[in-house]
Amino acid sequence: MGRGKVELKRIENKINRQVTFAKRRNGLLKKAYELSVLCDAEVALIIFSARGKLFEFCSGPSITKTLERYERCCYAEQESKLLSGKDIESTYQEYLKLKEKVEHLRRTQRNILGEDLEHLGLNEIQQLEQKLDMSLKKIRSTKEEMLMEENNNLKNKLEEICGLFGKQGDDHGQHNVAYTHQSAEQVQLNLEPLRHNNTTIALQIGSYDGTANSRMMSGRGENVGAAPSMKNLMAFNSVDHECFDL
């Protein structure tokens, strides 16, 4: 005969209830073990008796980790959905704030350029004027610093160039002094024979003049061997005087 269908209701007899609990508990733990082995599933089973006694089974490392995994899978999705809605709302509010800031900056930029001033009040125009004055002061200060720095750089470069030219000038001056001293010695040596041979030079000049005069006289029909004239003697005296002056 087959087993009869058991009515699902609380067993009133306490002893029968405990016996049924023990049998069914062992069968449930056995089925959980078989399921984890046959299907390679992570199974966790927690049972509390009527007296509050705990019975558990876990195919994983520990039942705590299995419960944490359960929380991540179930409750995390619900929380993410709730948070996603809040995030969307906060993101939209942040977008509105940023949009307002951008519009304010654009309006300020137009006001600085002298546009849309008719919508401003007296206080706003005064504040705008103060901002422009401060900006101009900063710009001028920065410009002065840049000009001073550039002037200092140019001054340093000019000093370097002047130093190089001064060094080259000293070297060139020393070379000129040596060359002048050497030239003076050569001039002195060249002039010494003139002091000792004044008569010879004068005679040569007189001979040249006499030859020239003879040629001129021969052209006129005069004698070629004529004596030196008064002009030749004056030339002799002039050359002699110049030689002594040297």
Backbone as a ProteinNet text record, in pm:
[ID]
protein_1_A
[PRIMARY]
MGRGKVELKRIENKINRQVTFAKRRNGLLKKAYELSVLCDAEVALIIFSARGKLFEFCSGPSITKTLERYERCCYAEQESKLLSGKDIESTYQEYLKLKEKVEHLRRTQRNILGEDLEHLGLNEIQQLEQKLDMSLKKIRSTKEEMLMEENNNLKNKLEEICGLFGKQGDDHGQHNVAYTHQSAEQVQLNLEPLRHNNTTIALQIGSYDGTANSRMMSGRGENVGAAPSMKNLMAFNSVDHECFDL
[TERTIARY]
82.8	0	86.9	40.9	112.2	83.5	174.1	158.1	41.9	-31.8	-145.4	-102.7	-184.3	-155.2	-167.1	-60.9	-58.6	-116.5	-203.4	-262.3	-162.2	-142.3	-44.3	-108.4	-86.2	-128.6	-42.1	-48.5	36.1	-5	101.8	76.4	57.1	-52.9	-86.3	-7.3	18.4	92.5	239.1	288.1	422.6	528	508.7	607.9	610.2	489.7	483.6	543.2	520.7	573.9	726.9	788.7	934.1	992.6	923.7	971.6	964.4	853	838.2	943.1	969.9	1070.9	1208.1	1245.7	1377.5	1390.5	1284.8	1292	1300.7	1213.1	1208.8	1334.3	1385.8	1508	1624.1	1643	1751.9	1734.7	1608.5	1584.1	1613.6	1578.2	1604	1754.1	1828.5	1973.6	2039.5	1986.6	2039.4	2013.3	1891.2	1858.3	1944.9	1972.5	2057.2	2199.7	2250.6	2384.3	2388.4	2286.8	2282.3	2274	2196.4	2183.1	2316	2390.7	2518.7	2621.9	2616.7	2714.8	2678.1	2554.1	2512.9	2514.9	2472	2457.8	2568	2665.7	2774.9	2719.1	2622.3	2555.6	2598.7	2594	2622.5	2491.4	2480.4	2355	2379.4	2287.1	2291.4	2153.2	2151.1	2024.3	2032.3	1930.4	1923.9	1789.1	1793.7	1670.8	1675.9	1565	1548.4	1431.1	1455.8	1348.4	1251.1	1144.8	1044.8	1105.2	1208.6	1275.1	1384.5	1406.8	1508.5	1645.4	1654.9	1783.1	1814.6	1941.9	1983.8	2041.3	1997.5	2053.8	2082.5	2202.3	2241.3	2327.4	2328.5	2412.5	2457.7	2583.8	2638.1	2740.1	2725.3	2819.9	2942.2	2932.8	3044.2	3140.3	3231.8	3329.4	3264.3	3166.6	3094.2	2957.9	2866.5	2731.7	2725.5	2819.5	2822.2	2852	2951.3	2984.4	2871.1	2802.6	2688.5	2577.8	2554.9	2453.6	2494.6	2623.4	2669.9	2648.9	2675	2650.4	2502.4	2421.2	2276.5	2231.2	2287	2250.4	2294.7	2414.9	2462.2	2374.7	2328.1	2248.6	2107.2	2046.6	1905.5	1890	1943.9	1921.2	2002.4	2115.7	2198.2	2126.9	2054.6	1982.3	1873.7	1802.1	1696.8	1755.1	1864.2	1926.2	1983	2039.5	2094.5	1984.6	1867.9	1756.8	1712	1704	1664.8	1769	1897.5	2003.8	2014.5	1988.9	1997.6	1896	1776.3	1677.6	1722.4	1780.9	1831.1	1948.5	2034.3	2149.1	2104.1	2002.4	1952.1	1899.8	1827.6	1773.1	1884.2	1983.3	2093.7	2177.6	2195	2270.6	2199.8	2070.3	1993.4	2001.3	1994.5	2006	2144.7	2246.7	2382.7	2396.7	2332.5	2334.6	2270.6	2158.6	2092.7	2181.3	2252.5	2341.1	2456.8	2515	2625	2578.8	2459.4	2405	2386.2	2338.6	2319.8	2453.6	2556.8	2688.9	2746.2	2729.3	2780.2	2711.5	2582.4	2508.1	2552.9	2579.1	2626.3	2763.6	2852.6	2985.8	2977.1	2890.6	2873.6	2819.2	2725.2	2668.6	2775.2	2858.1	2966.3	3066.9	3095.8	3188.4	3134	3005.9	2945.6	2948.7	2927.3	2931.9	3072.3	3173.2	3311.3	3343.4	3287.3	3307.4	3220	3139.4	3054.5	2920.7	2875.8	2748.6	2646.8	2519.1	2407.4	2419.9	2467.6	2480.7	2350	2253.3	2127.1	2047.4	2080.2	2007.9	2070.9	2180.9	2250.5	2206.8	2211.8	2182.7	2309.2	2293.9	2407.5	2512.2	2468.1	2562.5	2638.2	2567	2632.3	2735	2703.3	2798.3	2922	2901	3015.1	3103.5	3042.1	3120.3	3197.9	3133.2	3200.8	3319.3	3301.6	3410.5	3527.4	3498.5	3604.6	3680.9	3607.2	3673.5	3765.1	3718.4	3800.6	3925	3910.6	4026.8	4130	4084	4175.6	4245.1	4169.6	4229.2	4334.5	4305.8	4403.4	4529.6	4515.2	4632	4718.7	4655.4	4731.7	4801.7	4732.2	4791.6	4911	4896	5006.4	5124.8	5096.8	5204.7	5280.5	5205.9	5270.7	5351.5	5298.2	5369.1	5498.9	5494.4	5615.2	5720.6	5679.7	5774.9	5840	5760.5	5815.2	5912	5877.5	5966.8	6097	6089.1	6210.1	6300.5	6240.4	6319.2	6385.5	6310.5	6367.2	6479	6461	6566.2	6692.5	6676.3	6792.6	6866.6	6790.9	6855.2	6932.9	6871.6	6941.3	7064.7	7055.3	7169.1	7284	7253.6	7357.8	7424.3	7343.3	7400.1	7489.1	7445.2	7524.7	7657.1	7656.1	7779.5	7874.2	7821.5	7906.5	7970	7889.2	7942.6	8048.4	8023.6	8121.9	8250.5	8238.8	8357.9	8440.2	8372.9	8445.3	8515.3	8445.4	8507.3	8622.3	8609.7	8717.9	8842.5	8824.3	8937.1	9005.8	8925.5	8983.5	9055.4	8999.5	9064.4	9198.5	9210.6	9337.9	9442.4	9403	9496.8	9540.2	9445.9	9478.6	9568	9547.4	9630.5	9773.3	9790.9	9925	9996	9922.7	9981.2	10021	9938.7	9970.3	10092.1	10106	10222.2	10349.7	10346.9	10464.7	10498	10394.1	10416	10470.3	10419.9	10466.6	10612.1	10649.1	10787.4	10881.5	10839.1	10920.7	10932.4	10824.2	10827	10917.8	10916.3	11003.3	11149.7	11182.4	11320.4	11361	11270.8	11302.6	11321.1	11238.9	11252.1	11384.4	11422.9	11549.2	11667.1	11660.9	11768.1	11772.5	11659.2	11655.8	11704.3	11687.1	11727.9	11875.6	11941.2	12081.8	12172.2	12162.7	12251	12233.6	12113.9	12092.7	12175.2	12196	12272.6	12422.1	12471.3	12614	12644.1	12547.1	12570.8	12493.1	12491	12417.6	12476.5	12607.8	12674.2	12645.8	12649.3	12624.3	12485.3	12387.2	12248.8	12234.5	12296.8	12285.6	12349.5	12462.7	12529.2	12445.6	12383.6	12298	12182.1	12123.6	12012.9	12061.8	12183	12237.7	12271.9	12324.7	12355.1	12230.1	12123	11997.1	11947.7	11955.6	11910.5	11998.9	12132.3	12221	12196.2	12168.9	12139.7	12014.2	11912.1	11787	11808.1	11888.7	11913.1	11993.2	12086.2	12168.2	12082.8	11988.3	11899.8	11814.6	11768.6	11687.5	11769.8	11894.9	11981.2	12020.9	12040.9	12074.8	11961.9	11843.3	11729.1	11727.9	11788	11791	11919.2	12007.3	12130.4	12245.6	12235.8	12343	12433.8	12553.7	12648.3	12595.4	12622.7	12575.8	12659.9	12787.7	12877.3	12890.1	12787.8	12793.7	12805.6	12864.5	12883.2	12750	12747.3	12622	12578.3	12451.8	12395	12364.8	12321.2	12282.6	12164.6	12081.1	11964.2	12007.7	12111.6	12161.3	12219.9	12294.2	12351.6	12242.8	12137.3	12027	11957.1	11942.7	11883.9	11971.4	12104.8	12198.1	12184.9	12182.8	12169	12035.9	11928.8	11796.5	11793	11847.8	11848.5	11934.8	12049.9	12137.9	12068.9	11997.7	11925.6	11816.4	11744.1	11637.8	11695	11807.8	11868.2	11909	11964.1	12001.6	11879.8	11773.4	11649.8	11599	11611.5	11570	11656.9
-119.9	0	125.8	223.1	350.4	430.9	526.8	613.1	708.5	728.2	817.6	963.1	1046.8	1189.2	1250.9	1319.1	1378.2	1518.7	1547.4	1680.9	1779	1891.3	1989.6	2083.1	2050.4	2136.1	2104.6	2193	2176	2050.4	1972.4	1849.4	1890.2	1851.1	1892.1	1814.1	1685.4	1602.7	1647.3	1681.5	1736.2	1633.6	1508.4	1404.8	1375.6	1356.3	1331.7	1450	1566.7	1685.1	1684.7	1647.6	1642.4	1532	1416.7	1306.2	1345.6	1404.1	1446.9	1554.1	1643.1	1747.3	1686.8	1588.9	1527.1	1454.3	1378.5	1304.5	1401.3	1492	1584.9	1675.7	1712.4	1794.8	1718.8	1595.5	1515	1494.6	1472.2	1455.5	1583.2	1697.7	1825.7	1854.3	1824.8	1845.1	1752.6	1628.5	1534	1582.5	1633.5	1683.6	1805.7	1893	2009.6	1967.4	1867.5	1816.5	1754.9	1672.2	1609.4	1714.3	1819	1924.6	1996.7	2021.7	2090.7	2004.6	1872.1	1782.3	1754.1	1719.1	1681.2	1800.5	1913.7	2030	2135.2	2109.5	2204	2342.4	2343.2	2466.8	2504.3	2633.7	2681.7	2686.6	2600.1	2582.6	2617.9	2693.1	2726.7	2700.7	2631.9	2594.1	2629.6	2702.5	2743.4	2698.2	2628	2576.1	2607.4	2660.9	2681.8	2595.5	2520.6	2436	2520.1	2454.7	2525.7	2576.1	2509.1	2551.7	2656.1	2689.4	2788.9	2732.2	2600.1	2538.3	2554.5	2585.8	2614.8	2490.4	2467.7	2364	2430.8	2408.5	2475.8	2384	2418.4	2347.8	2450.2	2439	2530	2453.5	2460	2392.8	2480.3	2607.6	2698.4	2704.2	2804.6	2817.8	2842.3	2932.5	2960.8	3016.1	2998	3046.2	3199.2	3262	3408.8	3467.4	3409.8	3458	3432.6	3321.9	3293.9	3395.9	3434.2	3535.6	3672.3	3705.3	3831.8	3834	3721.8	3713.3	3728.3	3672.3	3683.4	3829.5	3900.2	4040.7	4125.5	4096.9	4173.4	4150.6	4029.7	3998.8	4054.5	4048.4	4088.1	4234.7	4270.2	4404.8	4510.2	4470.3	4568.1	4620.9	4534.8	4579.1	4679.2	4650.5	4742.8	4877.4	4871.6	4996.2	5075	5002	5071.1	5141.4	5077.7	5142	5267.5	5257.9	5375.1	5486.2	5445.8	5544.3	5604.9	5525.3	5577.3	5689.8	5672	5778.8	5904.5	5887.4	6002.6	6066.8	5982.1	6035.9	6117.9	6069.3	6143.2	6279.8	6282	6408.4	6504.7	6451.9	6538.5	6585.3	6496.9	6535.5	6646.2	6636.6	6738.9	6872.9	6867.7	6991.3	7054.2	6970.2	7020.7	7082	7019.8	7073.3	7212.2	7228.4	7359	7465.6	7427.1	7523.3	7563.7	7465.3	7495.1	7581.2	7552.4	7632.5	7777.2	7796.8	7933.1	8005.4	7933.7	7994.8	8034.1	7946.2	7976.4	8099.5	8108	8223.8	8352.3	8342.6	8459.7	8504.4	8409.2	8443.1	8506.5	8453.5	8512.4	8655.1	8675.5	8809.2	8906.1	8858.9	8943.2	8977.1	8880	8904.8	9009.9	9001	9101.6	9239.7	9244.4	9373.4	9433.3	9348.5	9397.8	9455.7	9394.9	9445	9565.5	9609.5	9726.4	9695.2	9571.3	9531.2	9503	9520.9	9492	9568.7	9692.1	9772.3	9836.3	9840.5	9906.2	9827.7	9698.9	9618.3	9626.5	9698.6	9706.7	9829.9	9815.7	9929.3	10008	10112.7	10198.3	10122.2	10044.4	9968	9865	9799.6	9699.2	9763.7	9881.1	9951.1	9994.7	10041.4	10080	9959.1	9846.9	9725.4	9683.6	9695.3	9662.1	9754.9	9882.3	9979.2	9946.3	9907.9	9870.3	9747.2	9650.3	9530.8	9565.5	9654.1	9694.3	9769.8	9857.2	9930.1	9834.2	9736.3	9638.3	9557.9	9522.2	9447.1	9529.8	9659.1	9746.5	9762.6	9774.2	9786.1	9661	9546.2	9421.8	9411.4	9450.1	9443.3	9537.3	9659.9	9755.7	9709.2	9653.8	9604.1	9491.3	9400.5	9291	9343.1	9442.5	9501.4	9567.2	9642.2	9706.8	9604.3	9497.5	9393.2	9331.2	9305.8	9247.7	9343.7	9474.8	9573.1	9586.6	9587.2	9595	9474.6	9359.1	9238.3	9243	9290.1	9300.2	9403.9	9517.2	9619.1	9566.8	9492	9434.4	9337.2	9257.6	9163.5	9238.2	9343.8	9422.3	9491.7	9540.2	9605.5	9507.8	9388.3	9287.1	9251.9	9237.7	9207.3	9321	9447.8	9563	9568.9	9539.7	9538.1	9430	9314.8	9209.3	9252.1	9314.6	9359.1	9467.2	9563.5	9668.2	9609.7	9510.7	9445.4	9378.3	9312.5	9248.3	9351.9	9463.1	9567.2	9634.5	9655.1	9715.1	9628.3	9499.6	9406.9	9407.3	9405.9	9410.4	9542.8	9655.6	9785.7	9791	9731.9	9728.4	9650.8	9536.7	9456.3	9533.3	9599.7	9675.3	9794.7	9861	9974.1	9931.6	9818.4	9767.9	9736.6	9678.9	9647.9	9775.5	9882.4	10009.3	10075.2	10068	10126.9	10058.2	9924.5	9851.1	9883.9	9893.1	9923.6	10065.8	10162.5	10301	10312.2	10239.4	10241	10184.4	10074.8	10013.3	10104.9	10172.8	10264.1	10382.7	10432.5	10545.3	10507	10384.8	10338.7	10329.5	10278	10268	10405.2	10503.1	10638.8	10700.3	10674.6	10729.3	10670.7	10537.7	10473.4	10524.2	10549.9	10597.8	10742.3	10819.7	10959.9	10981.2	10886.1	10903.9	10921.4	10847	10869.9	11008.1	11067.8	11200.5	11304.2	11283.7	11380	11376	11263	11248.4	11272.4	11271.1	11282.3	11399.4	11512	11628	11679.3	11681.2	11735.9	11652.1	11518.6	11428.7	11447.5	11456.5	11475.1	11607.5	11711.6	11843.4	11845.7	11775.7	11771.7	11697.1	11586.6	11512.1	11597.5	11674.7	11761.8	11867.8	11925.8	12026.1	11970.1	11847.2	11783.2	11761	11721.1	11700	11829.6	11937.2	12066.1	12113.3	12088	12129.6	12055.6	11927.3	11847.6	11896.1	11924.5	11974.4	12108.6	12195.6	12327.1	12316.6	12218.6	12200.7	12157.6	12066.8	12022.5	12137.2	12220	12333.5	12432.5	12452	12546.2	12493	12357.7	12300.5	12319.8	12319.4	12342.9	12484.3	12577.1	12716.5	12751.2	12653	12677.9	12718.2	12700.7	12736.4	12617.3	12637.3	12529	12434.4	12303.9	12202.5	12203.1	12226.9	12219.7	12348	12431.6	12559.4	12538.1	12633.6	12624.6	12633.7	12580.8	12586.5	12728.9	12749.9	12883.5	12918	13043.2	13090.6	13011.6	12966.8	12884.6	12752.9	12692.8	12564.5	12582.7	12692.7	12717.1	12740	12809.1	12830.4	12699.2	12611.6	12479.1	12398.8	12410.3	12338.8	12384.5	12518	12570.7	12531.1	12530.2	12493.1	12348.6	12259.5	12116.5	12092.1	12161.8	12145	12189.3	12301.2	12350.8	12254.8	12198.1	12101.6	11975.5	11931.1	11809.3	11831	11949.5	11977.8	11992.9	12044.2	12052.8	11916.1	11819.3	11683.3	11627.4
0	0	0	-71.4	-72.1	52.1	68.8	185.1	163.1	267.9	258.9	262.5	211.3	205.6	343.4	386.7	520.1	511.8	601.4	604.9	665.8	594.3	639.1	741	866.2	976	1097.4	1194.8	1311.2	1388.5	1421.8	1499.4	1645.3	1696.5	1832.8	1936.7	1909.2	2003.8	2002.8	2118.6	2128.8	2092.5	2137.2	2107.5	1958.7	1902.2	1758	1678.6	1728.2	1658.6	1660.5	1772.6	1781.4	1693	1690.7	1605.9	1458.8	1420.5	1280.3	1245	1336	1311.1	1288.2	1372.1	1358.1	1225	1187.2	1060.9	940.9	938.6	824.1	819	933.5	935.8	874.4	914.6	858.7	708.1	666.5	523	444.4	503.9	435.9	425.8	532.1	527.9	425.7	416.6	318.8	176.6	153	19.7	-17.4	79.4	52.3	16.1	85.7	55.3	-83.4	-114.8	-247.2	-358.6	-335.2	-435.7	-460	-353	-368.6	-440.1	-414.6	-477.8	-621.9	-646	-781.4	-877.7	-832.7	-922.5	-904.6	-816.4	-790.1	-756.6	-664.9	-625.3	-484.4	-458.6	-324.1	-247.6	-148.4	-74.5	71.1	128.4	270.2	328.6	443.2	506.7	654.4	702.4	842.6	897.8	1011.1	1073.7	1223.3	1272.6	1415.7	1462.7	1567.5	1622.2	1704.1	1751.8	1833.2	1963.6	2011	2133.1	2106.5	1977.9	1943.9	1915.1	1898.9	1868.8	1719.5	1689	1551.5	1485.9	1363.3	1275.9	1140.2	1088.2	963.1	878.1	748	652.1	547.8	509.5	407.1	324.3	195.2	105.9	74.9	108	82.4	198.6	196.8	305.2	440.2	441.7	565.1	528.4	621.7	595.8	598.3	670.1	674.3	536.6	468.3	334	235.9	255.5	167.8	189.2	315.8	344.1	288.5	297.6	239.5	88.9	29	-116.1	-146.8	-62.4	-81.3	-69.2	27.2	45.1	-74.5	-123.6	-239.4	-361.6	-378.4	-497.7	-489.6	-373	-361.7	-324.8	-209.4	-158.7	-233.7	-288.2	-360	-483.1	-552.6	-671.8	-635.6	-526.7	-485	-441.3	-364.9	-320.3	-437.8	-534	-651.2	-729.5	-736.9	-806.7	-734	-599.5	-523	-532.9	-522	-529.9	-669	-769.9	-905.9	-926.9	-870.1	-880.9	-808.8	-689.7	-615.5	-688.1	-745.3	-819	-939.2	-1005.9	-1122.2	-1080	-969.9	-922.1	-880.3	-804.9	-761.6	-880.3	-978.1	-1097.7	-1174.2	-1182.8	-1253	-1179.6	-1046.2	-968.8	-985.7	-987.8	-1009.5	-1148.8	-1245.7	-1382.1	-1387.4	-1316	-1314.4	-1249.8	-1142.6	-1076.7	-1168.1	-1233.9	-1325.1	-1442.1	-1491.3	-1600.9	-1558	-1436.1	-1385.9	-1370.6	-1322.7	-1309.2	-1444.3	-1541.8	-1676.6	-1734.1	-1714.9	-1765.5	-1695.2	-1565.1	-1490.8	-1541.3	-1567.5	-1618.6	-1756.8	-1840.9	-1974.1	-1965	-1874.9	-1857.6	-1805.1	-1712.1	-1660.6	-1769.9	-1854	-1964.8	-2060.7	-2089.8	-2177.5	-2112.7	-1981.9	-1912.9	-1914.9	-1900.9	-1905.8	-2042.5	-2146.3	-2282.6	-2314.4	-2217.5	-2238.8	-2301	-2291.3	-2350.5	-2239.8	-2273.3	-2181.7	-2049.9	-2056.6	-1934.8	-1892.4	-1981.5	-1947	-1843.6	-1827.3	-1728.4	-1589.3	-1575.1	-1447.4	-1370.4	-1237.2	-1151.8	-1121	-1041.2	-1007.4	-926.9	-828.6	-746.6	-830.4	-919.4	-1003.9	-1097.1	-1149.7	-1236.6	-1157.3	-1033.4	-950.3	-918.2	-886.3	-862.3	-987.1	-1102.9	-1228.2	-1252.6	-1219.7	-1236.3	-1144.4	-1021.2	-927.8	-977.1	-1028.7	-1081.9	-1198.4	-1286.1	-1400.5	-1354.8	-1253.2	-1201.2	-1142.4	-1066.5	-1009.5	-1118.8	-1221.2	-1332	-1403.8	-1426	-1492	-1407.8	-1276.9	-1189.7	-1197.4	-1195.5	-1205.5	-1340.5	-1446.2	-1580.5	-1590.7	-1539.1	-1544.8	-1460.9	-1343.7	-1259.2	-1328.8	-1388.6	-1461.8	-1579.7	-1649.2	-1763.3	-1718	-1607	-1556.6	-1516.6	-1452.2	-1414.7	-1538	-1641	-1763.3	-1832.1	-1835	-1896.5	-1818.4	-1685.3	-1604	-1627.8	-1634.7	-1659.5	-1796.9	-1896.6	-2031.2	-2036.2	-1967.7	-1963.4	-1895.9	-1789	-1721.3	-1812	-1886.3	-1978.8	-2087	-2142.9	-2245.4	-2188.1	-2065.1	-2001.4	-1982.1	-1938.7	-1920.7	-2053.2	-2158.9	-2290.4	-2338.9	-2317.6	-2359.3	-2283.7	-2154.7	-2077.3	-2127.2	-2162.1	-2216.7	-2348.2	-2436.1	-2565.5	-2545.2	-2454.8	-2427.7	-2370.7	-2286.1	-2232.6	-2340.6	-2434.6	-2544.6	-2631.5	-2665.4	-2747	-2673.1	-2542.7	-2466.4	-2464.4	-2452	-2453.4	-2588.3	-2695.9	-2829.6	-2853.4	-2800.3	-2815.6	-2744.8	-2625.7	-2554.1	-2631.9	-2684.1	-2764	-2887.6	-2955	-3076.1	-3043.5	-2928.6	-2889.2	-2861.3	-2791.4	-2768.1	-2898.8	-2992.9	-3122.9	-3196.5	-3188.6	-3254.4	-3192.5	-3059.2	-2992.7	-3038.3	-3044.2	-3089.1	-3233.1	-3316.8	-3458.5	-3475.8	-3397.3	-3405.4	-3362.4	-3254.7	-3208	-3313.4	-3375.3	-3479.8	-3600.8	-3639.4	-3754	-3726	-3602.1	-3566.8	-3579.1	-3534.2	-3547	-3693.1	-3777.8	-3919.9	-3982.1	-3944.7	-3997.9	-3956.3	-3828.5	-3780.5	-3857.1	-3881.5	-3957.3	-4100.2	-4158.5	-4296.6	-4309	-4199.9	-4206.3	-4177	-4108.7	-4073.5	-4194.3	-4304.8	-4419.6	-4479	-4466.2	-4522.1	-4448.4	-4317.8	-4239.7	-4275.3	-4317.1	-4346.9	-4493.6	-4580.2	-4724.2	-4783.3	-4710.4	-4760	-4889.5	-4896.1	-5014.8	-5136.8	-5115.1	-5228.6	-5283.4	-5189.1	-5233.6	-5304.7	-5249.6	-5311.1	-5448	-5458.4	-5588	-5689.5	-5639.4	-5731.3	-5778.5	-5687.9	-5727.8	-5822.6	-5791.2	-5879.7	-6015	-6015.2	-6143.5	-6223.3	-6150.5	-6222.2	-6280.3	-6199.2	-6250	-6363.2	-6348.5	-6455.7	-6583	-6572	-6690.8	-6756.7	-6670.4	-6727.3	-6793.4	-6726.9	-6785.7	-6913.5	-6914	-7035.1	-7150	-7119.6	-7227.1	-7277.5	-7184.9	-7226.1	-7306.1	-7263.6	-7334.4	-7469.2	-7477.4	-7608.1	-7705.1	-7653.1	-7740.3	-7791.4	-7714.8	-7755.8	-7834.3	-7846.3	-7919.9	-7833.5	-7690.8	-7600.7	-7580.3	-7509.2	-7486.2	-7380.4	-7403.6	-7309.1	-7185.4	-7188	-7072.3	-6999.8	-6988.9	-6918.6	-6771	-6698.5	-6553.6	-6482.5	-6357.7	-6281.3	-6261.6	-6276.3	-6266.1	-6122.3	-6100.3	-5967	-5912.6	-5999.6	-5957.9	-5898.7	-5957.4	-5904.5	-5767.1	-5745.2	-5613.7	-5509.6	-5543.4	-5448.8	-5415.3	-5512.9	-5486.4	-5394.3	-5410.5	-5323.8	-5180.1	-5161.5	-5025.8	-4962.7	-5039.8	-4985.9	-4941.9	-5021.4	-4985.5	-4866.1	-4857.2	-4742.5	-4614.9	-4621.8	-4503.3	-4460.5	-4553.5	-4519.8	-4458.6	-4503.7	-4447.8	-4304.5	-4274	-4135.7	-4045.7	-4101.5	-4021.3	-3983.3	-4068.7	-4035.5	-3925
[MASK]
++++++++++++++++++++++++++++++++++++++++++++++++++++++++++++++++++++++++++++++++++++++++++++++++++++++++++++++++++++++++++++++++++++++++++++++++++++++++++++++++++++++++++++++++++++++++++++++++++++++++++++++++++++++++++++++++++++++++++++++++++++++

